Amino acid sequence: MIRVMYRWTIKAGDEAQFIEHWKEGTHQIQSHCEGAYGSFLIHSSKNPEQYFGVARWESREAWKLAQPIIMGLNLPGPLPETADFYDELADMPGEHPRRNELP
């Protein structure tokens, strides 16, 4: 497994629209691309205009094969400014005690 970290700079006032576009785009990628295993979105507390998406992919090869499909989806919102690749070493998802209350 790999993780791909994407970065965007989003202007103040555009955050809600960006988040909706990110959700829609992520859903489309998961629906159409083999080897796409989810993603999460975070932003910097020090620089709130900086947003980071961290996607999980089966492999770098799966990510590469998906790129023409992703471009063909005409996803909403801006393209990421950067994409950095990391090898996943371990994943320990936990159960949040108030999971049903999370957004």
C-alpha positions in Angstrom: 0.0 0.0 0.0 1.0 3.6 -0.6 -0.3 6.9 0.6 -0.3 10.0 -1.6 -0.4 13.3 0.1 -1.9 16.2 -2.0 -1.7 19.9 -1.1 -4.0 22.8 -2.1 -4.0 26.4 -1.1 -7.6 27.6 -0.7 -8.6 31.2 -0.3 -10.6 32.3 2.7 -14.3 32.0 1.9 -13.9 29.2 -0.5 -13.4 26.4 2.1 -16.9 25.0 2.1 -17.1 24.7 -1.7 -13.6 23.2 -1.8 -14.5 20.5 0.8 -17.7 19.6 -1.1 -15.7 19.3 -4.3 -13.1 17.2 -2.6 -15.8 14.9 -1.2 -17.4 14.5 -4.7 -14.1 14.0 -6.4 -12.9 11.4 -3.9 -16.2 9.5 -4.2 -15.9 9.5 -8.0 -12.3 8.3 -7.9 -13.2 5.4 -5.5 -16.2 4.5 -7.7 -14.2 4.5 -11.0 -10.6 3.6 -10.1 -9.3 0.1 -9.2 -6.9 0.3 -6.2 -8.2 3.5 -4.7 -8.9 2.8 -1.0 -10.1 6.0 0.5 -8.8 9.3 1.6 -9.0 11.9 4.3 -8.8 15.7 4.2 -7.0 17.9 6.8 -5.9 21.5 7.0 -3.1 23.3 8.8 -3.8 25.1 12.1 -0.8 27.3 11.5 -1.8 28.2 7.9 -5.5 27.5 7.5 -5.3 28.1 3.7 -3.3 24.9 3.4 -5.3 21.8 2.8 -3.9 18.2 2.6 -5.6 15.1 1.2 -4.1 11.8 2.1 -5.2 9.0 -0.2 -4.6 5.3 0.1 -3.7 3.3 -3.0 -3.0 -0.3 -3.6 0.3 0.6 -5.3 2.0 3.3 -7.3 1.2 1.3 -10.4 -2.5 1.4 -9.6 -2.2 5.2 -9.0 -0.5 5.6 -12.4 -3.1 3.5 -14.2 -5.8 5.6 -12.7 -4.5 8.9 -13.8 -6.1 8.9 -17.3 -9.4 7.8 -15.7 -9.2 10.6 -13.1 -8.5 13.2 -15.8 -11.5 11.9 -17.8 -13.8 12.3 -14.8 -13.5 16.2 -15.0 -13.6 16.4 -11.3 -14.8 19.7 -9.7 -12.4 22.1 -7.9 -8.8 22.9 -8.3 -6.1 20.3 -9.1 -3.6 19.7 -6.3 -0.5 21.8 -6.2 1.7 18.9 -5.1 1.5 15.1 -4.8 4.0 13.2 -2.6 4.2 9.5 -2.3 4.8 7.5 0.9 5.0 3.7 1.5 2.5 2.6 4.1 4.3 0.7 6.9 1.4 0.1 9.3 -2.3 1.0 9.6 -4.1 0.8 12.9 -7.6 2.2 12.5 -9.4 2.6 15.8 -13.0 2.8 16.8 -13.9 6.3 18.0 -16.2 6.1 21.0 -18.6 8.7 19.5 -18.2 7.6 15.8 -21.8 8.3 15.0 -21.4 11.9 16.1 -18.5 12.7 13.8 -19.1 14.8 10.6 
